[in-house]
């Protein structure tokens, strides 16, 4: 059974300094200097796949620049048979339809029985790529999936899905698209030193591709705004600690304690 895990290497925007965010207001933010991160949903999906039966042909695929290569080598070391990166001719950060078009074209060339993605990304957070992909392929799409088990002989997947405030189990005939939503139940294993040394840079296959679909659907980045998370505060003045404590009680705490 051929299975594709599609993931995205996301920039860790928390590492950016305030001056970088000031330049981002004009759309000139350079995220290439940040540490790449793997989304929790994709990490959980990879761990679930690695726990399945051994007769699976697993492929990890990312669309973007070389920041994803470290994760592709990690997947290769953990047991994925193939690690692929499609390098488009343009920026597809905020264009889920264009990303889905590339994934659909790749599926038509390689015939996967199951395609697994994350639910949302840190950058776009739209949660649309899986739905666009399923629509192009004519496959059923299941979101809010937090666990699944594959039945290779029957060509089925038994999945567990959050359904509003409840949970339910479904048995679905393949092919299908699963959008994983991590609930903290799975943590991606770490490859050992021998596994890492066995993987070479050439094991990551890089293929230049041309973005497909409607070019008008690609939304360029025009600016970002930093969300201030600083707490308000007030410095209590006084000649010594006793006077400061008294001012704190009289001006702030006494009224709250009485109410």
NORKA-V301283 format. One line per field, one symbol per residue. psi: psi as a letter, one per 40 degrees, with the letter a starting at -180 (. if undefined). burial: + if it has 24 or more other ideal C-beta (glycine too) atoms within 12 Angstrom, else -. A space follows every 50 residues. Layout:
psi: ???
burial: ???
This chain:
psi: hhhhhhihhiigeeeiiddddddddeefhheeeihiihidddddddddde eaiefighhhhihaaeeedddddddddeehdhhihhhieihfdfgddddd dddddddddegidhhhiidiidcdfdfeddddddddefiihhifheiihh gddefihhihhhgbeiiihihhhiiihhhhhheedihhihiidddddehi deehhhhhihhiahdeehhiheiihhhhfiiiihhhiididddddddddd dddddddd.
burial: +++++++++++-+----------+----+-+----+++++++++++++++ -+---++++++++++-++++++++++++++++++++++-++++-++++++ +++++++----+++++++++++++---+++++++-++-++++++++++++ ------++++++-------+-+-+++++++++---+-+----------+- --+++---+-+++----+-----+-------------------------- ---------
